[in-house]
Amino acid sequence: MRKGRAAAILAGLAVAVAACGNAPTTTAPTGSASAPASGGAKPLEGVTLEVAAKWTGAEQKNFEQVLKAFSDKTGAKVTYASTGEDTGAYLGPRIQGGSPPDVAILPQPGLVQQYADQDALKPLSDEVISEIDANYTPYWKELGSADGQVYGVLIKAAHKSLVWYRGQAFEDAGVQPPTTWDEMVTAAQTVADSGTPPFSFCGASGWTLTDLFENVYLSTAGPENYDKLSKHEIPWTDPTVTTALEKIQQIVKNDFLVDGTSGTMQTDFPTCVSKVYGTDDAAMVIEADFVAVEAVQSGAKVGDEAKYFPFPKVGDTAPVVLGGDVAVAMKDSPGAMALLQFLASKEGGEIWAKLPGYLSPNKNVSPTNYPDELTRQLGQTIVSAGDAVRYDMSDLAPSAFGGTDGKGEWKVLQDFLRDPSDIKGAQEALESEAVKAWK
C-alpha cells in the first residue's frame, strides 16, 4: 500500500544517463560490537536477534542477504518477521504483550515519535550515532529523533520526484522532456492537441496526490517552509500553499486527464501506470521510481517505451522528495545496536546497494555500487541534492492527517482534484483536518 511501497526496480533496466562520480568515503568504525574481535573471534556468537519489516518477496530476500552479511561478520543469528503492510497493526499487540522484535523497520518517521511516546523504543548508542553523523546529513538524523533523542536511522529510500512518460507519445506530439513547470504545462497542451491525454493520475489512491503536492510545494516554497508545513508550524491556509495549488490547478484540467476527471477518480495505483504503458491511453504519470516495475509488467521496456525526467522546477528549488524506512531498536538486546550500526554504515549500505530495488540515503554509499543505470542516476541525484532533499511530508504527519485512506490530506486533495477551482475551500479543509490531527 501507499508511497512506502518498495522501489523494486529490476536489475538490467537501461536508461541513458550521465556517468556518476564517486561520493566521499569514511573509514569503518572500530571497537564496535559489529566488528570482529582480535584473533578473528565473532563478538555476537550465540546471540539471537529478530528483525521485523514490511518487506516480502524479492525485497525480503534482498534484505535477508544484508542480514546474512551481518551474521557472517558478527556470529549473531538473525531471524526475519514480515509485518505486512500495516506495520502498526503488527507491532502494537507485540509491544503491549511485552514481546517486541529486537529491531523494527518503520515505514514512516512519524511512527518514531509515536513509539517513543509509548516508551517502546531504545535510544541509539553513541557508536550508532557516530555512524549516522559520519554518513548522513543532519536532516536525516532529525527524522530518526524524538524529543531530542535519536532512536532511528533511515536505511532505505524511494525517489519520488519523477515524471514517467511514454516515448512514442512525446515523439508523435513533437515535444521534448521539459525541465521547468511552464515547459511541462506547454508540452502537456501540445500532447493534448495531438490527440493523446497528457496525464494519467491515480485519483483513487490519495497518497499519489500528496506526492504531487509535496514536489510542487518544495520547489515553490523552499525547504525551510516545507519543514514548517510538515510540522504544522505554518497553517495550510498560508499563501505558500495557495501558490502550490494554483500550479497544480494548471495540469489537472479535465481535458488533460485520461478518462477525464470522473474516470481519474476511479483510477488507482498501479492502474494509472498501465494507462500509460499498457493501453497507451495517456502520455505521462507522475510517481516514484517504483513505476518502473509496473511499466515492465505492462509490457514496456524501461529506457525505450518507458522513460522519465526529473520532476521539473516549479520555483527556485529542484525538488527531491524521498520516502523511506527507519530502523529502530525495541529491545536492549546485545545485537540490536550492533545491527543498527551495521545498517547505518557505508559497508552495510554498499552490500545492499549491489542488489536490485534499493536506494541509499547514506551519502557515503557511492552510486557506482548500484546494479543498473536507472538506479545509479537516482542515487546520484540524492547525493547531489545534499541538504535540499526532503522526506515525504505526509509520512511525517500524524497518520490521521497524512496516512489514512478517505480521510485527512488524502481526501481533501481528492476533493480538490474533483473541483480544482476551489483553492480557498481546499486550504480551509486541509487546515481544519490538520488542526484536529496535531492536537
Secondary structure, DSSP 8 states (H G I E B T S, - for coil): --TTS-----TT------------------SSTTS--GGG--TTTT-EEEEEES--HHHHHHHHHHHHHHHHHH--EEEEEE--S-HHHHHHHHHHTT---SEEEES-THHHHHHHHTT--B---HHHHHHHHHHS-HHHHHHTEETTEE-EEEEEEEE--EEEEEHHHHHHHT----SBHHHHHHHHHHHHHTTS--B---TTSHHHHHHHHHHHHHHHHHHHHHHHHHTTSS-TTSHHHHHHHHHHHTT--GGGBTTHHHHHTT--TTHHHHHHHTS---SEEE--TTHHHHHHHTT--BTTTEEEEE--BSSSS---EEEEEEEEE-S--TTHHHHHHHHHSHHHHHHHHTSSS-----TTS-GGGSSSHHHHHHHHHHHHHGGG-EE-HHHHS-HHHHS-TTSHHHHHHHHHHH-TT-HHHHHHHHHHHHHHHT-
